[in-house]
Amino acid sequence: MRMDTDSFFTAPLCYDPFDIIHFRRRSYGYLSTGTDPQEYTEGMMSFIHNYTQSHASVEQQLRANNWEWSRKDEDGDETMRLQGYTTNFEIVKLSAFRRPDVKEWLGALENYPEGIYKWRWGEPVSL
């Protein structure tokens, strides 16, 4: 479980989030999804599209999860912002992040530090 310093609960929890994830056999729990401002996703769609060119299973999984792809119009402008998870609060099964395909994706991100450090990929998602 991870909580950022700016995280808070708005009401008492009447359930155990760990039990829910365990009993429903989930690997990842998060607060919500949303879109980031474009200044925090600079180059991200190109990076993802390039990655999926050599990893077809990633694109298949994104489509199976109903994640929409952004498109560029004739001027090269994005027609949709990139969706993401709000990560101020999350619960994960570590085994899910140790899968070879996930480790390969995280390795690709690490090998492209401009994304995280220059363009701030991973900044909080706007709701």
C-alpha positions in Angstrom: 0.0 0.0 0.0 1.2 3.5 -0.8 -0.2 6.9 0.2 1.3 10.2 -0.8 1.7 12.9 1.8 -1.2 14.8 0.2 -3.5 11.8 0.5 -6.5 11.6 2.8 -9.6 9.7 3.4 -12.8 11.7 3.1 -14.8 9.3 5.3 -14.2 6.3 7.5 -13.7 3.0 5.6 -16.3 0.5 6.5 -14.4 -2.3 4.7 -10.9 -3.6 4.6 -9.4 -2.8 1.1 -6.8 -5.6 1.5 -9.6 -8.1 1.9 -11.5 -6.8 -1.1 -8.4 -7.1 -3.3 -7.6 -10.6 -1.9 -11.1 -12.0 -2.3 -11.7 -10.4 -5.7 -8.3 -11.6 -6.9 -7.2 -8.1 -7.9 -3.6 -7.0 -8.4 -4.0 -3.2 -8.4 -6.3 -0.9 -6.5 -6.4 2.8 -7.1 -8.6 5.8 -6.3 -9.8 6.8 -9.8 -8.7 7.4 -13.4 -8.5 10.7 -15.2 -6.3 12.6 -17.7 -3.2 14.6 -17.1 -2.6 18.0 -18.5 -0.7 17.8 -21.8 2.5 19.3 -20.3 2.8 16.2 -18.1 2.4 13.7 -21.0 4.8 15.3 -23.6 6.0 12.4 -25.8 4.2 9.7 -23.8 1.8 8.6 -26.6 4.7 8.3 -29.0 6.7 6.3 -26.4 3.7 4.0 -25.9 3.0 3.6 -29.6 6.6 2.8 -30.3 6.7 0.3 -27.4 3.6 -1.5 -28.6 5.0 -1.9 -32.1 7.4 -4.5 -30.7 5.0 -5.7 -27.9 1.7 -6.5 -29.5 0.3 -8.0 -26.2 0.5 -4.5 -24.6 -1.8 -2.9 -27.2 -4.1 -5.9 -26.9 -4.3 -5.5 -23.2 -4.9 -1.8 -23.3 -7.8 -2.3 -25.7 -9.2 -5.2 -23.6 -9.1 -2.8 -20.6 -11.1 -0.2 -22.7 -8.3 2.4 -22.6 -8.8 4.8 -25.4 -5.9 5.8 -27.7 -5.2 9.4 -28.3 -5.2 10.4 -32.0 -3.4 13.2 -33.8 -5.2 15.5 -36.2 -3.7 16.7 -39.5 -1.9 19.5 -37.6 -0.3 16.9 -35.2 -2.4 18.0 -32.2 -3.6 15.3 -29.8 -7.3 14.9 -30.0 -7.5 13.2 -26.6 -5.5 13.4 -23.4 -3.8 10.2 -22.2 -5.7 8.4 -19.5 -4.0 7.4 -16.3 -4.5 6.2 -12.7 -4.7 8.6 -9.8 -1.9 7.2 -7.7 -2.0 9.2 -4.4 -3.4 6.0 -2.9 -2.8 2.6 -4.3 -2.6 -1.1 -3.2 -0.7 -3.6 -5.4 0.2 -7.2 -5.3 4.0 -7.2 -5.7 3.9 -10.4 -7.7 2.0 -8.5 -10.5 4.9 -6.0 -10.7 7.4 -8.8 -10.8 5.9 -10.4 -13.9 8.4 -10.4 -16.8 6.2 -8.3 -19.1 5.7 -5.6 -16.4 9.4 -5.6 -15.5 10.2 -5.2 -19.2 7.9 -2.2 -19.4 9.3 -0.6 -16.3 12.8 -1.2 -17.7 11.8 0.6 -20.9 10.6 3.6 -18.8 13.8 3.6 -16.8 15.9 3.6 -20.0 14.0 6.7 -21.1 14.6 9.1 -18.2 13.5 12.1 -20.2 9.9 11.0 -19.8 9.9 11.0 -16.0 12.5 13.6 -15.2 12.2 16.1 -18.1 8.5 15.9 -18.9 7.3 14.8 -15.4 5.4 11.7 -16.5 3.7 10.4 -13.4 2.6 13.7 -12.0 -0.8 13.5 -10.3 -3.7 12.9 -12.6 -6.3 15.7 -12.8 -9.8 14.6 -11.9 
